[in-house]
Structures are given as structure tokens and as C-alpha cells.
Amino acid sequence: MTTADGRKLKMKSPIQEHYSEEFSERERLEKYAQLEFFRTKEIISRHLPKNRTVILDIGGGPGHYAMWLAKRGHSVHLVDPVPLHVRQAEEAFRSAGRKLTANAAVGDARDLRYEDETASAVLLLGPLYHLVKRADRVKALSEAWRTLKPGGWLFAAVISRFASAFDGLFRNFAEDPAFFRILQQDLRNGQHRNPTKNPHYFTTAFFHHPDELRNEVEAAGFARPRLYGLEGPGWLMPNFGDVWRDRKSRGRLLTIVRSMESDTALIGQSAHILAVARKR
């Protein structure tokens, strides 16, 4: 597969298959990952400037975050390796009901077409999941560094090393011997593989220990990144839907999650960890 300017994409085919044929990323944040979506936006909002700025949404999928940012007045450029996601993002921008400064293109997080120091913020809310080699992850982070203006913000999300273990226990996936083997490998080295082809068991990915995330962000040139556990224990609640729909219950949940978000002993219990760093 190539980009519009003829460059070859480097993403592995299992990623294309998972997102194009087996799994709807467009539905995930709205139906199954409301806490992740809410908390990611909450933490990004703490750091973004109020004035209009240029934002690169790298690995932006079907455009949920890009739409949110564009509606706030920012100029957003979305890049994703999955053509289906790019088409869905373009459709969402066109049907927004008002003119947005947003566009989408097929591309690779490790080889961005943007010039140096063009953006005030770069979102990497997916690429680090699927780049299973450290050198590739650092390359993607280094591209974020290169395209950021001095003072610009990086927001980089990963899946926790312990996510499949928690998921396996709380959703009973661990009763399946095949999934139990998967989670054991995740715990050993973070290299998540799914030979079963069951889409509920995810696809080829890397699951980060918090220390690994911090080290990789620093290796790309960012100093003193701050890590946030996005969901805390909230994603494990069997009655999450009921809690989320009730205003008071949701408020209590968010109070608890926020109190744990930066505790180094608890960050890894979240399914997703967000690194926030500034280019100095």
C-alpha cells in the first residue's frame, strides 16, 4: 500500500485486516470506551492553548478526536495507515454541519510529510500500540518532536502491559487456554499476538510498561514526560454503563479516577496510559 505521493506504508497487514475487516474503530470510542474517550479529551484540554492552533492527529482513525478539536476551532491534519479510517474521517468532516478546518490522509507515523516545527500539538493516540519494535516507536515519537514547534505538546497513548491480564480476569477471557497464553506473553515482554483471529482478543500490538513509555518518549528528545492512567479501575466495572449514564455516579467515578491518574503504583491498572510532554 502506498500514500498519495507514492511512498510505501510500513504497517503490517494484520493491522489493516483488523481495522478494515474485523473491528469497527468508529464505534469503539462512542459505545465501548467512553471513559477512555472522555479522559483523553479531559487531559488534552488541560494543556492545549485556547487560541486556534495547528494540530497533527497521527493515527487518528475515523476522526473522533480530530472532529472534537476542529469544532473547538483548531486546524487539524489527520493521518492514518488504514484507508477506511481516512474515508470515514473525511466523511465525518463533510457532514459536520459547519465548515471545519480539518483534513485526512493515508500516512505512516514514522515518516510524516509535514515540515519541521509546523504544529503546536501532536496526538499519537494509536501508533505506539502497533509498532512492535522499539526503534519504530522512537522514530514515530521523533517525528512528533520534529514537527512540533518549540513549546508544543505531545500526547501519546499506549496500552498498558497489564491490560490483557485484567481483561482476562474480569471478563473471563482467561478461562480460554488460548487467551491465557496470549496474556502470559503480554506480561513477559509486551508483545501481544493473536493467533486465534478472534477480534475480541485484539491484533498484533505492543503493550507498554509505564517505565518503557517514559524511556521511549525521553529517547525522542522530550524531557520529563508526565504519565496519566486514563481509566483507573473504572474500565473493569461490570455495571459501567449504568454508572456512566447516571450523572452523580459518573461524577464519583471520575473523582476516583482523577485521584489515581498520576500515582506511579497505579498507572498500569488503566487499560491505556497517556504520556504528555512538551518540546523545550
CORVENBEL-V991448 format. One record per backbone hydrogen bond with DSSP energy under -1.0 kcal/mol. NH is the residue of the N-H (numbers start at 0). CO is the residue of the C=O. Records with the same first field share a line. If there is no record, write none. Layout:
NH->CO, CO
This chain:
2->6
5->2
8->0
14->11
15->11
16->12
17->13
18->14
19->15
20->16
21->16
22->17
27->23
30->26
31->27
32->27
36->32
37->33
38->34
39->35
40->36
41->37
42->38
43->39
44->40
46->43
47->43
54->74
55->120
56->76
57->122
58->78
59->78
62->59
66->62
67->63
68->64
69->65
70->66
72->69
73->68
74->52
75->100
76->54
77->102
78->56
79->104
85->81
86->82
87->83
88->84
89->85
90->86
91->87
92->88
93->89
94->90
95->92
101->99
102->75
104->77
106->79
110->107
116->145
117->146
118->146
119->53
120->53
121->152
122->55
123->154
128->125
130->126
131->129
136->132
137->133
138->134
139->135
140->136
141->137
142->138
143->139
144->140
145->141
146->142
147->143
148->118
150->278
151->148
152->119
153->276
154->121
155->274
156->123
157->272
159->270
160->207
162->159
165->161
166->162
167->163
168->164
169->165
170->166
173->167
174->171
175->172
179->175
180->176
181->177
182->178
183->179
184->180
185->181
186->182
187->183
188->184
189->185
191->189, 204
196->193
200->197
201->198
204->191
205->128
206->189
207->158
212->208
213->209
214->210
215->211
216->212
217->213
218->214
219->215
220->217
221->216
225->275
227->273
228->260
229->271
233->230
235->232
236->233
239->236
242->238
243->239
244->240
245->241
249->245
250->246
251->247
252->248
253->249
254->250
255->251
256->252
257->253
258->254
262->259
265->262
266->262
268->265
269->266
272->157
273->227
274->155
275->225
276->153
278->151
